[in-house]
Amino acid sequence: MEKLEEQIAHLTRTVDDLSDVVARQETEIATLTRRVHMLMQREGEREAQQSGGIVVGDERPPHY
């Protein structure tokens, strides 16, 4: 009986530790999601302000 109680205590502690990890990861993911969204907005605004001076991929340069 004592061995079972020890195992239950160990499993309870493990579950609590994992719960803390998941909660911390949820916060980090939310923060990173906001940052990526912000960076995408900034990049979109930057691209909108540029006059298209960069050739991307198989795009023809303006002198053709």
Secondary structure, DSSP 8 states (H G I E B T S, - for coil): -HHHHHHHHHHHHHHHHHHHHHHHHHHHHHHHHHHHHHHHHHHHHHHHHS-S-S--TT---TT-
